[in-house]
């Protein structure tokens, strides 16, 4: 079996002490390739270094929306240089997040804050078009603002809405614009009926699987550190809700990931 973990944060301190063991457990679970996602310039550099070190790890480089204030809007030259690395498979994670609002910021200051997130998203979408890469999208409590930025790029760049937690209708809307969704361990949570419904309804070539590790460990590991091996548990639940075998889900999501991410083959 061949599964691709399409969204891991292997550069985080959570994996410093036992990274090689984490990778070994992933391989034992049938997770043959892992995409490590950057959340800022330094995080992206670490992701690239991991991809250079381990042949089954690839990097995606970008500035997470919650890190825009820290990074500023002058990150493009550094990000472009990173994105040209032969082990970089895409741009991200980028997008819009209106859930983690800055404390004490309101009125025109809040409007400006949201505008900077949107501008950072556009900068990264433009870079993706320039380099012929696809984009890993983070969206939280910002459905329409994210689509507002993304719609003008329809046909020029594809995105995957990672850690998808929306409705089947929202998944269909994303698909109508040419984009994908990706499911995490949330699909195993007791109260995640909406996510399971979306996973059951999404097109056969319209989804991928991930963990977003170290976050969102699936049942029975909920509350502990997630790791790439848990991609198999996500895929097992997807298979259950779609009435498929694990091997069928693995084959479908691997083919989709190989097509979506540069160099992941």
VMD Tcl script that draws the C-alpha trace (Angstrom):
set ca {
  {0.00 0.00 0.00}
  {1.13 3.51 -0.84}
  {-0.23 6.48 1.12}
  {0.98 10.07 0.90}
  {0.78 12.23 4.02}
  {0.01 15.56 2.37}
  {0.25 17.91 5.36}
  {2.73 17.47 8.21}
  {4.75 19.96 10.24}
  {7.87 17.89 10.71}
  {9.98 20.98 11.39}
  {8.11 21.65 14.65}
  {9.90 21.03 17.98}
  {7.42 18.21 18.69}
  {9.47 15.94 16.43}
  {13.02 16.97 17.34}
  {13.71 14.07 19.67}
  {12.43 11.13 17.62}
  {12.05 12.20 13.99}
  {13.69 9.09 12.55}
  {11.39 6.91 14.63}
  {8.39 8.92 13.41}
  {9.45 8.34 9.81}
  {10.01 4.64 10.44}
  {6.53 4.25 11.93}
  {5.06 6.05 8.93}
  {6.75 3.61 6.56}
  {5.48 0.66 8.60}
  {1.95 2.05 8.25}
  {2.27 2.29 4.47}
  {2.87 6.04 4.39}
  {5.64 6.14 1.81}
  {5.91 9.91 1.25}
  {5.39 12.92 3.50}
  {4.95 16.58 2.64}
  {6.30 18.91 5.33}
  {4.55 22.28 5.28}
  {6.16 25.63 6.06}
  {4.34 28.28 8.06}
  {6.85 31.13 7.63}
  {10.22 31.77 6.03}
  {12.30 30.06 8.73}
  {9.82 27.22 9.04}
  {9.93 26.80 5.26}
  {13.74 26.70 5.34}
  {13.55 23.92 7.91}
  {11.05 22.03 5.75}
  {13.42 22.26 2.77}
  {16.30 21.04 4.94}
  {14.24 18.02 5.97}
  {13.41 17.30 2.32}
  {17.12 17.43 1.51}
  {17.88 15.05 4.36}
  {15.16 12.43 3.82}
  {14.35 11.12 0.32}
  {10.70 10.42 1.15}
  {10.05 13.95 2.50}
  {9.09 16.90 0.31}
  {8.60 20.54 1.28}
  {5.88 23.10 0.71}
  {6.92 26.67 1.48}
  {4.82 29.63 2.49}
  {3.60 32.09 5.09}
  {0.64 31.03 7.24}
  {-2.02 33.75 7.63}
  {-1.53 33.92 11.40}
  {2.17 34.63 10.82}
  {1.69 37.52 8.38}
  {2.08 40.19 11.07}
  {5.36 38.64 12.22}
  {6.71 38.16 8.68}
  {5.46 41.42 7.19}
  {4.65 41.72 3.48}
  {8.23 41.79 2.20}
  {8.75 38.03 2.29}
  {8.43 37.44 -1.46}
  {12.14 37.42 -2.46}
  {13.03 34.88 0.23}
  {9.97 32.76 -0.51}
  {10.62 32.78 -4.25}
  {14.18 31.54 -3.68}
  {12.94 28.71 -1.47}
  {10.15 27.78 -3.88}
  {12.66 27.22 -6.69}
  {14.34 24.43 -4.73}
  {13.97 21.07 -6.50}
  {12.50 19.44 -3.38}
  {9.69 21.99 -3.06}
  {6.34 20.60 -4.17}
  {4.03 23.60 -3.71}
  {3.28 26.95 -2.06}
  {1.72 27.22 1.41}
  {0.39 27.05 3.80}
  {-1.32 30.30 2.99}
  {-4.85 31.63 3.14}
  {-7.06 33.62 5.50}
  {-7.80 33.04 9.20}
  {-10.37 35.22 10.97}
  {-10.65 32.88 13.94}
  {-7.42 33.87 15.66}
  {-8.14 37.58 15.88}
  {-5.48 39.82 17.44}
  {-6.39 40.71 21.00}
  {-7.60 44.28 21.47}
  {-7.61 45.12 17.75}
  {-10.88 46.45 16.33}
  {-12.37 48.94 13.89}
  {-10.09 50.26 11.16}
  {-7.08 48.49 12.68}
  {-8.87 45.14 12.40}
  {-9.85 45.93 8.82}
  {-6.20 46.68 8.01}
  {-5.12 43.44 9.71}
  {-7.52 41.43 7.58}
  {-6.37 43.29 4.49}
  {-2.74 42.31 5.15}
  {-3.73 38.66 5.39}
  {-5.54 38.88 2.08}
  {-2.57 40.63 0.46}
  {-0.15 37.97 1.71}
  {-2.48 35.34 0.23}
  {-2.47 37.14 -3.14}
  {1.31 37.46 -3.11}
  {1.63 33.70 -2.65}
  {-1.00 32.91 -5.27}
  {0.86 35.14 -7.73}
  {4.09 33.31 -6.93}
  {2.38 29.97 -7.48}
  {1.20 31.11 -10.91}
  {4.68 32.41 -11.73}
  {6.37 29.12 -10.83}
  {3.64 26.74 -11.98}
  {2.97 25.37 -8.50}
  {-0.22 24.56 -6.65}
  {-1.21 25.99 -3.27}
  {-2.02 24.60 0.18}
  {-4.82 26.73 1.64}
  {-5.65 27.42 5.28}
  {-9.16 28.80 5.84}
  {-10.77 29.36 9.20}
  {-13.87 31.45 9.83}
  {-13.17 33.23 6.54}
  {-15.04 31.26 3.88}
  {-16.16 34.14 1.67}
  {-13.02 36.29 2.12}
  {-10.88 33.33 1.07}
  {-13.00 32.64 -2.00}
  {-13.01 36.34 -2.88}
  {-9.23 36.31 -3.14}
  {-9.08 32.90 -4.83}
  {-11.77 33.25 -7.51}
  {-9.76 35.51 -9.89}
  {-7.09 32.78 -10.08}
  {-9.53 30.15 -11.35}
  {-7.88 28.20 -14.14}
  {-4.42 29.53 -13.35}
  {-3.67 27.78 -10.07}
  {-5.20 24.95 -8.05}
  {-5.50 24.82 -4.29}
  {-6.21 22.22 -1.65}
  {-8.29 23.31 1.33}
  {-6.35 21.41 3.95}
  {-7.95 20.15 7.16}
  {-11.37 20.47 5.54}
  {-14.18 20.79 8.07}
  {-16.98 22.16 5.94}
  {-20.19 20.82 4.46}
  {-20.68 18.67 1.36}
  {-22.05 21.79 -0.34}
  {-18.91 23.76 0.47}
  {-16.74 20.91 -0.81}
  {-18.76 20.97 -4.03}
  {-18.27 24.73 -4.34}
  {-14.52 24.28 -4.00}
  {-14.57 21.52 -6.61}
  {-16.52 23.72 -9.04}
  {-13.58 26.15 -8.99}
  {-11.09 23.36 -9.68}
  {-9.78 22.94 -6.14}
  {-9.45 20.00 -3.76}
  {-10.11 19.22 -0.11}
  {-8.04 17.20 2.34}
  {-9.22 15.30 5.41}
  {-7.46 14.95 8.78}
  {-8.04 12.96 11.96}
  {-11.10 15.13 12.60}
  {-12.99 12.67 10.42}
  {-12.68 10.12 13.24}
  {-14.06 12.43 15.95}
  {-17.45 11.59 17.42}
  {-19.01 14.95 16.56}
  {-17.63 15.15 13.00}
  {-20.72 13.97 11.09}
  {-20.46 16.96 8.73}
  {-16.90 16.09 7.77}
  {-17.80 12.46 7.20}
  {-20.71 13.54 4.99}
  {-18.34 15.68 2.94}
  {-15.87 12.80 2.64}
  {-18.65 10.51 1.46}
  {-19.83 12.97 -1.20}
  {-16.62 14.44 -2.62}
  {-15.52 13.42 -6.10}
  {-13.21 10.44 -6.43}
  {-10.29 12.60 -7.56}
  {-11.22 15.61 -5.43}
  {-9.63 14.82 -2.07}
  {-6.45 13.84 -0.29}
  {-5.56 12.65 3.22}
  {-3.31 14.23 5.84}
  {-2.77 14.56 9.58}
  {-1.76 18.22 10.12}
  {0.57 16.68 12.70}
  {1.41 17.31 15.46}
  {-2.22 18.45 15.74}
  {-5.56 16.61 15.52}
  {-4.50 13.05 16.26}
  {-7.25 10.66 15.16}
  {-9.11 8.27 17.42}
  {-7.78 6.26 19.27}
  {-4.86 8.67 19.71}
  {-6.93 11.82 20.23}
  {-5.31 14.21 22.68}
  {-1.82 12.92 21.92}
  {0.73 14.01 19.34}
  {-0.33 13.19 15.81}
  {2.28 11.84 13.42}
  {2.37 10.83 9.75}
  {1.66 7.15 10.47}
  {-1.84 8.25 11.49}
  {-2.57 9.07 7.85}
  {-3.55 5.42 7.58}
  {-6.26 5.86 10.24}
  {-7.63 8.86 8.34}
  {-7.70 6.85 5.13}
  {-9.40 3.94 6.89}
  {-12.24 6.20 8.06}
  {-12.56 7.75 4.59}
  {-12.80 4.24 3.16}
  {-15.51 3.36 5.68}
  {-17.72 6.35 4.90}
  {-17.24 5.98 1.12}
  {-17.88 2.23 1.10}
  {-14.44 1.51 -0.31}
  {-11.44 -0.55 0.70}
  {-8.41 1.06 2.30}
  {-6.36 0.05 -0.72}
  {-8.79 1.81 -3.06}
  {-8.63 5.03 -1.03}
  {-4.84 4.81 -0.87}
  {-4.61 4.38 -4.65}
  {-7.02 7.24 -5.35}
  {-5.49 9.75 -2.94}
  {-1.94 8.87 -3.95}
  {-2.76 9.45 -7.62}
  {-4.37 12.79 -6.74}
  {-1.41 13.89 -4.61}
  {1.11 12.89 -7.28}
  {-0.77 15.03 -9.79}
  {-1.23 17.99 -7.45}
  {2.24 18.30 -5.91}
  {5.34 18.92 -8.03}
  {8.01 16.22 -7.92}
  {6.10 13.92 -5.58}
  {6.46 10.67 -7.49}
}
mol new
graphics top color blue
foreach p $ca { graphics top sphere $p radius 0.5 }
foreach p [lrange $ca 0 end-1] q [lrange $ca 1 end] { graphics top cylinder $p $q radius 0.2 }
display resetview
